[in-house]
Amino acid sequence: MNTQLLKRLYSIYSPSGKEQKMMTFLCSYIKQLPGNISVSKDKFGNLYVVKGEAETYPCLVSHIDQVSHCCLLYTSPSPRD
């Protein structure tokens, strides 16, 4: 695992609606990777990355905004309770 990359990703402030810094970093990082990789964005701010050429591709979909506060909801008691 590339822990340096993971730390860098975590350090980029990108709450919902303010993902531009993350988008800039991802575009820059992806463009320096080896291979035939194309990067494009649509008018909605979605980032599309394609590597190589084929009739079909595996697809990875992800959010790039941060979740800064998390609330865990429990529907049943923990076995430790």
C-alpha positions in Angstrom: 0.0 0.0 0.0 1.2 3.5 -0.8 0.9 5.1 2.6 2.4 8.4 1.4 -0.3 8.8 -1.3 -3.0 7.9 1.2 -1.7 10.5 3.6 -1.6 13.1 0.8 -5.1 12.3 -0.2 -6.3 12.7 3.5 -4.5 16.0 3.7 -6.5 17.6 0.9 -9.4 19.7 2.1 -12.4 18.6 -0.1 -15.8 18.9 1.6 -18.9 18.4 -0.5 -19.1 21.3 -3.0 -15.5 22.2 -2.6 -13.7 19.3 -4.3 -11.6 21.4 -6.7 -8.3 20.9 -4.8 -8.8 17.2 -4.8 -9.8 17.2 -8.5 -6.6 19.2 -9.4 -4.4 16.7 -7.4 -6.1 13.6 -8.9 -5.7 15.0 -12.5 -2.1 15.8 -11.9 -1.3 12.5 -10.2 -3.1 10.4 -12.8 -1.5 12.2 -15.8 2.0 11.3 -14.5 1.2 7.6 -14.3 2.7 5.4 -17.0 0.6 4.0 -19.9 -2.1 5.3 -22.2 -4.3 7.1 -19.8 -6.8 9.8 -20.7 -8.4 12.2 -18.1 -11.4 14.3 -18.7 -14.1 16.2 -16.7 -17.7 16.8 -17.6 -19.8 19.9 -16.9 -21.0 18.4 -13.6 -17.5 18.0 -12.2 -17.2 14.3 -12.8 -13.8 13.0 -13.5 -13.3 10.2 -16.2 -10.1 8.3 -16.4 -9.6 5.7 -19.1 -6.5 3.5 -19.5 -6.0 1.8 -22.8 -8.5 0.9 -25.5 -11.0 -1.9 -25.4 -14.7 -2.6 -26.1 -15.5 -3.0 -22.4 -13.8 -1.6 -19.3 -14.0 -2.3 -15.6 -15.5 0.6 -13.9 -14.6 2.2 -10.5 -17.0 4.9 -9.2 -16.1 7.0 -6.1 -16.9 10.2 -4.3 -13.9 12.6 -3.9 -15.5 14.8 -1.2 -14.7 14.3 2.5 -17.0 13.3 5.2 -15.8 15.2 8.3 -18.3 14.1 10.9 -19.7 10.6 11.2 -22.4 9.3 13.4 -22.8 5.5 13.8 -26.3 4.2 14.2 -26.8 0.8 15.9 -29.9 -1.2 15.1 -29.2 -4.0 17.5 -27.1 -4.4 20.7 -23.4 -5.2 20.3 -22.5 -8.8 21.2 -20.1 -7.3 23.8 -23.0 -5.5 25.6 
